[in-house]
Amino acid sequence: MPKMSPAAPAQTLDITREVCPMTFVRTRLALDRLAPGQTLLVLLRGEEPRLNVPRTAAAQGHQVLSQEDGADGVTRLLLRRG
């Protein structure tokens, strides 16, 4: 995955305390509030959300711009609304 884009995302969503399936439900609601082409930075924690949120977002027509796993255990996922 490429590194994070230097441009600031339109919105940041912290779902580090959520569990599946709520991780993607919250992500989808946030994406729905954005205009097409805007970006959403999602902060998440855990193996299941790390795999499922980007996969499901891509399946719904959104673009995964980057995904970084931090030393703090938080994954930073940058999505562009399709």
C-alpha positions in Angstrom: 0.0 0.0 0.0 1.2 3.5 -0.7 2.0 5.9 2.2 -0.5 8.4 3.5 -1.5 11.2 1.2 0.0 14.6 2.3 -3.5 16.2 1.7 -5.7 16.4 4.8 -8.7 14.1 4.7 -12.2 15.7 4.7 -13.0 13.7 7.8 -11.4 11.5 10.4 -13.3 8.6 12.0 -12.0 6.8 15.1 -13.4 3.3 15.4 -10.6 1.9 17.6 -13.1 0.9 20.3 -15.7 -0.7 17.9 -15.9 -4.3 16.9 -17.2 -5.9 13.7 -19.7 -5.5 12.1 -20.0 -2.0 13.7 -16.6 -1.0 12.3 -17.8 -1.0 8.8 -21.3 0.3 9.6 -19.7 3.4 11.1 -17.3 3.7 8.2 -20.1 3.4 5.6 -22.2 6.0 7.4 -19.2 8.4 7.4 -18.5 7.7 3.7 -22.2 8.3 2.9 -21.9 11.8 4.4 -19.0 12.7 2.1 -19.2 14.0 -1.4 -17.8 11.7 -4.2 -14.0 12.1 -4.3 -13.6 13.3 -0.7 -11.4 11.3 1.6 -11.9 9.7 5.0 -9.2 8.7 7.4 -10.3 5.7 9.5 -8.5 4.8 12.7 -9.1 1.2 13.6 -7.7 -1.5 15.8 -7.6 -5.3 15.5 -7.0 -7.9 12.8 -10.7 -8.4 11.8 -11.4 -4.7 11.1 -8.0 -4.3 9.5 -8.9 -6.9 6.9 -12.7 -6.3 6.6 -13.1 -2.5 6.5 -10.8 -1.9 3.4 -12.1 -5.0 1.6 -15.8 -4.0 2.1 -15.2 -0.4 1.2 -13.5 -1.4 -2.0 -16.3 -3.9 -2.8 -18.8 -1.0 -2.4 -16.9 1.2 -5.0 -14.7 3.2 -2.7 -10.9 3.5 -3.2 -8.4 2.5 -0.6 -5.6 5.1 -0.9 -3.4 3.8 1.8 -3.2 1.6 4.9 -0.6 1.9 7.6 -0.2 -0.2 10.7 1.2 2.0 13.5 3.5 0.8 16.3 0.7 1.9 18.7 -1.5 -0.9 17.3 -3.8 1.5 15.4 -4.2 1.1 11.6 -4.7 4.3 9.6 -6.8 3.7 6.6 -7.3 6.4 4.0 -10.4 5.9 1.8 -11.7 8.0 -1.1 -15.5 8.0 -1.6 -16.5 6.6 -5.0 
